[in-house]
Each structure stands twice: as C-alpha cells, then as structure tokens.
C-alpha cells in the first residue's frame, strides 16, 4: 500500500488528455488533406518511430525491470506510468497508420500489381494485427491492472494472471513491430 501522501498525489487518468489526442489526429488528417508528401512522410515516420520505440522499450526493458521490483515499487510505477501511456500509445498507433495509409495512397503503393502489392498487403496485415492486439488485449489488460492497483488491497493473484497473458502478448507485439520495420525498410529501398 502506498503512503497516504503518495496515494493522494497520484495523477490518475486525465480525460483532458483526450483533447490532445483528438487534436493530434485532426492535425494528421489536415496534413493528409494538404497532400505535402514530405510532411506526411515525416509525421508517419516520427509517429512510427515513437510508437515502435516506446513499445519495444516498455516490453523488453521496463517490463523485465518491473518484474524484479518489490510489489509496492511496482505498484507505484504502474500507477504513475499507466495514465501517461493510456493516451500516448493508441494515439501514436492511429497517427502512424493513418499517415501511412494516406502516404501509401499518395505514392501509388495501393495501386501496385503483384508481386509488389504483397509488401503492401504485408504492411496492412501487420498493422491490423498490431491494432487488434494493442486495442483488444494490451489496452484492456493495462486498464484492468491499473484499476486493480488503485484499490486499497490489490488482488495479487488476479494481477499475476493478467500479467502472464500480457507478457506473451507483448513479446508477440515486439515481433510484429520488428516485422513492420522490415516491411517499411523494403518500401524505402524500393519495391
């Protein structure tokens, strides 16, 4: 259990962050509508680098470190980290895929014939898997753990069960992130 002063200072999930997410998504759509290829590519690449980098860092660095921390330290870390990532990672994933789709359309990649279209199809399949897994498994699990950790007496066995499933999902997410990097490298060097 956290000391009362630390518990009172927990920021919690701030719905106002949703405003920043919506503004970022609107900005991405405005950039897509403007049609500036360099700017659209920049947004796609930067959001993708941030999304992939944060995902991999969280999964392969922060996760293993947190498993070694004593429960109170792990709890404090989750209660501070989760509100920040709750809005950041889904927003980065939407910006990356939205900008990527419009940029691919702009570059003529969506009209390619076989076998080059196979690379486009691979990107679409990987992004679909990442999105379904991120929004359907990782995000809900993070929320369950976060709300459980906010309780005065968290249910340790429940958190353990949730995190066991979560570890496998994060490992697979990391593989998918590596796969999308390989596919994107092919796009950059030419189909």
MIMITI-817623 format. One record per residue (C-alpha): residue number from 1; y negated, z, x negated; residue in three letters. Coordinates in nm, 2 decimals. Layout:
! MIMITI-817623
(node NUM, (Y, Z, X), "ALA"),
...
! end
This chain:
! MIMITI-817623
(node 1, (0.00, 0.00, 0.00), "UNK"),
(node 2, (-0.35, -0.08, -0.13), "UNK"),
(node 3, (-0.61, 0.19, -0.16), "UNK"),
(node 4, (-0.83, 0.21, 0.15), "UNK"),
(node 5, (-1.14, 0.08, -0.05), "UNK"),
(node 6, (-0.94, -0.22, -0.18), "UNK"),
(node 7, (-0.80, -0.29, 0.17), "UNK"),
(node 8, (-1.15, -0.28, 0.32), "UNK"),
(node 9, (-1.28, -0.53, 0.06), "UNK"),
(node 10, (-1.01, -0.79, 0.14), "UNK"),
(node 11, (-1.19, -1.11, 0.25), "UNK"),
(node 12, (-0.93, -1.23, 0.50), "UNK"),
(node 13, (-0.91, -1.58, 0.63), "UNK"),
(node 14, (-1.27, -1.71, 0.68), "UNK"),
(node 15, (-1.28, -1.96, 0.97), "UNK"),
(node 16, (-1.62, -2.08, 0.84), "UNK"),
(node 17, (-1.43, -2.24, 0.55), "UNK"),
(node 18, (-1.30, -2.49, 0.82), "UNK"),
(node 19, (-1.66, -2.62, 0.83), "UNK"),
(node 20, (-1.65, -2.72, 0.46), "UNK"),
(node 21, (-1.31, -2.88, 0.51), "UNK"),
(node 22, (-1.43, -3.09, 0.81), "UNK"),
(node 23, (-1.74, -3.19, 0.61), "UNK"),
(node 24, (-1.53, -3.29, 0.31), "UNK"),
(node 25, (-1.31, -3.50, 0.54), "UNK"),
(node 26, (-1.61, -3.66, 0.71), "UNK"),
(node 27, (-1.75, -3.74, 0.37), "UNK"),
(node 28, (-1.43, -3.91, 0.27), "UNK"),
(node 29, (-1.44, -4.12, 0.59), "UNK"),
(node 30, (-1.81, -4.21, 0.52), "UNK"),
(node 31, (-1.72, -4.32, 0.17), "UNK"),
(node 32, (-1.43, -4.53, 0.31), "UNK"),
(node 33, (-1.67, -4.69, 0.56), "UNK"),
(node 34, (-1.92, -4.77, 0.29), "UNK"),
(node 35, (-1.65, -4.96, 0.10), "UNK"),
(node 36, (-1.76, -4.88, -0.25), "UNK"),
(node 37, (-1.43, -4.93, -0.44), "UNK"),
(node 38, (-1.53, -4.72, -0.74), "UNK"),
(node 39, (-1.64, -4.42, -0.53), "UNK"),
(node 40, (-1.34, -4.44, -0.30), "UNK"),
(node 41, (-1.11, -4.46, -0.61), "UNK"),
(node 42, (-1.29, -4.16, -0.77), "UNK"),
(node 43, (-1.25, -3.95, -0.45), "UNK"),
(node 44, (-0.88, -4.04, -0.43), "UNK"),
(node 45, (-0.81, -3.97, -0.79), "UNK"),
(node 46, (-1.01, -3.65, -0.82), "UNK"),
(node 47, (-0.87, -3.50, -0.49), "UNK"),
(node 48, (-0.52, -3.61, -0.60), "UNK"),
(node 49, (-0.56, -3.45, -0.95), "UNK"),
(node 50, (-0.68, -3.13, -0.79), "UNK"),
(node 51, (-0.41, -3.12, -0.52), "UNK"),
(node 52, (-0.13, -3.21, -0.77), "UNK"),
(node 53, (-0.26, -2.98, -1.04), "UNK"),
(node 54, (-0.31, -2.68, -0.82), "UNK"),
(node 55, (0.03, -2.74, -0.65), "UNK"),
(node 56, (0.21, -2.76, -0.98), "UNK"),
(node 57, (0.02, -2.47, -1.14), "UNK"),
(node 58, (0.09, -2.25, -0.83), "UNK"),
(node 59, (0.45, -2.34, -0.81), "UNK"),
(node 60, (0.55, -2.33, -1.18), "UNK"),
(node 61, (0.31, -2.08, -1.33), "UNK"),
(node 62, (0.16, -1.84, -1.07), "UNK"),
(node 63, (0.49, -1.82, -0.87), "UNK"),
(node 64, (0.71, -1.71, -1.16), "UNK"),
(node 65, (0.45, -1.47, -1.28), "UNK"),
(node 66, (0.41, -1.31, -0.93), "UNK"),
(node 67, (0.79, -1.26, -0.90), "UNK"),
(node 68, (0.77, -1.03, -1.21), "UNK"),
(node 69, (0.48, -0.82, -1.08), "UNK"),
(node 70, (0.54, -0.49, -0.91), "UNK"),
(node 71, (0.51, -0.51, -0.53), "UNK"),
(node 72, (0.16, -0.36, -0.50), "UNK"),
(node 73, (0.02, -0.60, -0.75), "UNK"),
(node 74, (0.20, -0.90, -0.59), "UNK"),
(node 75, (0.06, -0.79, -0.25), "UNK"),
(node 76, (-0.29, -0.76, -0.38), "UNK"),
(node 77, (-0.26, -1.11, -0.54), "UNK"),
(node 78, (-0.13, -1.27, -0.23), "UNK"),
(node 79, (-0.40, -1.11, -0.01), "UNK"),
(node 80, (-0.67, -1.25, -0.24), "UNK"),
(node 81, (-0.52, -1.59, -0.32), "UNK"),
(node 82, (-0.40, -1.70, 0.03), "UNK"),
(node 83, (-0.73, -1.72, 0.20), "UNK"),
(node 84, (-0.86, -1.94, -0.07), "UNK"),
(node 85, (-0.57, -2.18, -0.07), "UNK"),
(node 86, (-0.52, -2.19, 0.30), "UNK"),
(node 87, (-0.81, -2.44, 0.34), "UNK"),
(node 88, (-0.82, -2.59, -0.01), "UNK"),
(node 89, (-0.48, -2.74, -0.04), "UNK"),
(node 90, (-0.44, -2.91, 0.30), "UNK"),
(node 91, (-0.79, -3.05, 0.27), "UNK"),
(node 92, (-0.72, -3.19, -0.07), "UNK"),
(node 93, (-0.40, -3.35, 0.06), "UNK"),
(node 94, (-0.58, -3.51, 0.35), "UNK"),
(node 95, (-0.86, -3.64, 0.13), "UNK"),
(node 96, (-0.62, -3.78, -0.12), "UNK"),
(node 97, (-0.41, -3.96, 0.13), "UNK"),
(node 98, (-0.70, -4.08, 0.34), "UNK"),
(node 99, (-0.89, -4.21, 0.04), "UNK"),
(node 100, (-0.57, -4.36, -0.10), "UNK"),
(node 101, (-0.49, -4.54, 0.22), "UNK"),
(node 102, (-0.84, -4.69, 0.25), "UNK"),
(node 103, (-0.84, -4.78, -0.11), "UNK"),
(node 104, (-0.50, -4.95, -0.09), "UNK"),
(node 105, (-0.62, -5.14, 0.21), "UNK"),
(node 106, (-0.93, -5.24, 0.02), "UNK"),
(node 107, (-0.74, -5.36, -0.28), "UNK"),
(node 108, (-0.49, -5.56, -0.07), "UNK"),
(node 109, (-0.19, -5.34, -0.15), "UNK"),
(node 110, (-0.09, -5.31, 0.22), "UNK"),
(node 111, (-0.05, -5.69, 0.24), "UNK"),
(node 112, (0.18, -5.73, -0.06), "UNK"),
(node 113, (0.51, -5.90, -0.03), "UNK"),
(node 114, (0.85, -5.78, -0.15), "UNK"),
(node 115, (0.93, -5.65, -0.42), "UNK"),
(node 116, (0.57, -5.52, -0.49), "UNK"),
(node 117, (0.54, -5.37, -0.15), "UNK"),
(node 118, (0.83, -5.15, -0.24), "UNK"),
(node 119, (0.59, -4.95, -0.45), "UNK"),
(node 120, (0.35, -4.91, -0.16), "UNK"),
(node 121, (0.64, -4.81, 0.06), "UNK"),
(node 122, (0.75, -4.55, -0.20), "UNK"),
(node 123, (0.40, -4.40, -0.21), "UNK"),
(node 124, (0.39, -4.38, 0.17), "UNK"),
(node 125, (0.73, -4.22, 0.19), "UNK"),
(node 126, (0.65, -3.96, -0.08), "UNK"),
(node 127, (0.31, -3.88, 0.08), "UNK"),
(node 128, (0.48, -3.84, 0.42), "UNK"),
(node 129, (0.74, -3.60, 0.26), "UNK"),
(node 130, (0.47, -3.40, 0.08), "UNK"),
(node 131, (0.26, -3.38, 0.40), "UNK"),
(node 132, (0.55, -3.27, 0.63), "UNK"),
(node 133, (0.68, -3.02, 0.37), "UNK"),
(node 134, (0.33, -2.89, 0.30), "UNK"),
(node 135, (0.22, -2.85, 0.66), "UNK"),
(node 136, (0.56, -2.78, 0.81), "UNK"),
(node 137, (0.72, -2.55, 0.56), "UNK"),
(node 138, (0.48, -2.42, 0.29), "UNK"),
(node 139, (0.17, -2.36, 0.50), "UNK"),
(node 140, (0.36, -2.16, 0.78), "UNK"),
(node 141, (0.56, -1.97, 0.52), "UNK"),
(node 142, (0.24, -1.88, 0.34), "UNK"),
(node 143, (0.08, -1.76, 0.66), "UNK"),
(node 144, (0.39, -1.55, 0.76), "UNK"),
(node 145, (0.39, -1.38, 0.42), "UNK"),
(node 146, (0.02, -1.33, 0.42), "UNK"),
(node 147, (0.02, -1.17, 0.77), "UNK"),
(node 148, (0.32, -0.96, 0.68), "UNK"),
(node 149, (0.15, -0.84, 0.36), "UNK"),
(node 150, (-0.16, -0.74, 0.56), "UNK"),
(node 151, (0.05, -0.49, 0.76), "UNK"),
(node 152, (0.03, -0.13, 0.65), "UNK"),
(node 153, (0.40, -0.13, 0.57), "UNK"),
(node 154, (0.51, -0.49, 0.50), "UNK"),
(node 155, (0.88, -0.58, 0.57), "UNK"),
(node 156, (1.01, -0.64, 0.22), "UNK"),
(node 157, (1.34, -0.80, 0.32), "UNK"),
(node 158, (1.17, -1.04, 0.56), "UNK"),
(node 159, (0.93, -1.14, 0.28), "UNK"),
(node 160, (1.22, -1.18, 0.04), "UNK"),
(node 161, (1.40, -1.42, 0.29), "UNK"),
(node 162, (1.08, -1.62, 0.34), "UNK"),
(node 163, (1.02, -1.65, -0.03), "UNK"),
(node 164, (1.37, -1.75, -0.12), "UNK"),
(node 165, (1.33, -2.06, 0.11), "UNK"),
(node 166, (0.98, -2.11, -0.02), "UNK"),
(node 167, (1.09, -2.13, -0.39), "UNK"),
(node 168, (1.32, -2.42, -0.32), "UNK"),
(node 169, (1.05, -2.59, -0.11), "UNK"),
(node 170, (0.80, -2.55, -0.40), "UNK"),
(node 171, (1.05, -2.69, -0.65), "UNK"),
(node 172, (1.11, -3.00, -0.43), "UNK"),
(node 173, (0.73, -3.03, -0.38), "UNK"),
(node 174, (0.69, -3.03, -0.76), "UNK"),
(node 175, (0.94, -3.31, -0.79), "UNK"),
(node 176, (0.76, -3.51, -0.52), "UNK"),
(node 177, (0.43, -3.46, -0.69), "UNK"),
(node 178, (0.58, -3.59, -1.02), "UNK"),
(node 179, (0.73, -3.89, -0.83), "UNK"),
(node 180, (0.39, -3.98, -0.68), "UNK"),
(node 181, (0.23, -3.96, -1.02), "UNK"),
(node 182, (0.49, -4.22, -1.14), "UNK"),
(node 183, (0.42, -4.44, -0.85), "UNK"),
(node 184, (0.04, -4.42, -0.90), "UNK"),
(node 185, (0.08, -4.50, -1.27), "UNK"),
(node 186, (0.26, -4.82, -1.16), "UNK"),
(node 187, (-0.04, -4.91, -0.93), "UNK"),
(node 188, (-0.29, -4.85, -1.22), "UNK"),
(node 189, (-0.09, -5.06, -1.47), "UNK"),
(node 190, (-0.03, -5.34, -1.22), "UNK"),
(node 191, (0.24, -5.42, -0.97), "UNK"),
! end
